[in-house]
Amino acid sequence: MKNATGTVIINALSGVQKNTIKSEKELIEIFSSIGVSKDEFRKGIESEKVNETVNEWKFQIRKNKIKGTPTLIINNKYKIKEVSNSK
């Protein structure tokens, strides 16, 4: 289910302007398309594990002074602000 969820979200984002989900309703629709009910979605999104994960992300963003994406932190030591695919 985890891999299917990621694929569905990526596919949904590829069809959304500027690759953003603008509302909880849109997110619920995406999860609904893979068989997750609105109640299951709410139970998951409001779970202690999700809240802990989001709080950890927020902490890491503040700690590493991340201002935008993509920003890579390597070995909790090096910050790379821009990634270039130049050849």
N, C-alpha and C positions, 0 to 999 in steps of 0.2 A: 504494500500500500504506500509506503514512504516514497519509493521511486516513482510510482504512478502519480502521486500527488505533486511531486516536483515537476514532472513532465507536463501535467495539466496546467499548472501555474505558469510555467515558461511559455507554453503554447498560448495561454490566455493573454499573457503580457505582450506577446508578439503581435497580437491583433488590437491592442489598446494603444491609443494615441500617447506618444511620449513614454511608453512602457510603464504606465502607472495604473494602479487600481485606485479609483477615486472614492469608493465608499465600501462600507461593510456589506451592503447589499450585493455589490459586484463580487466580493470575495465569497459570500455565501453561495452565489450562483455558480462560481467556479467549483467549489467543493461539492455542491449538489450534482454537478455533472459527473462526478466520480462516485456518487452514491452516498455521500455524507449528508445526513439530514441537518436541518437548521438547528435542532436541539443538540445533536452530536457536535456540530461546529461550535456552538456557544459553550458547551461543556468543555471542549478542548481548549478553546481560545481563552477561557476564564480559569483554566486549571493552574494549580500552584506551580507546576513544572514550566508552563509557558511564561508565567509571571517571573519566575526565577531566571529563566533564560533571557528575557527582555531586559530585566534589571542588570544582568551581567553584561549584556551588550552595551547598555547605556553607560555602565561603569567604565568599560574598556574604551568607549568613544571619548569620554571625558579624560581618562588617564592618558590616552595616547594623543589627545588634542586633535582628533580627526575632524576635519572641517568639510570634507567632501569625499566622493568616491570617483575612481577607485583609489584607495589607500591600502597598502599592504604592510602588515607588521610581520617581520620575519624573526623567529626565535625570541619573540618578546624583547627584541633588542634594536632592530633596524626598521626605520619607517621609510617606505618608498611612496612618495606622493603621486607620481605620475607613472603610468606604464605606457611605453611606446612600442608599437609593432613595426617601427620603421625598418626597412631592409637595407 
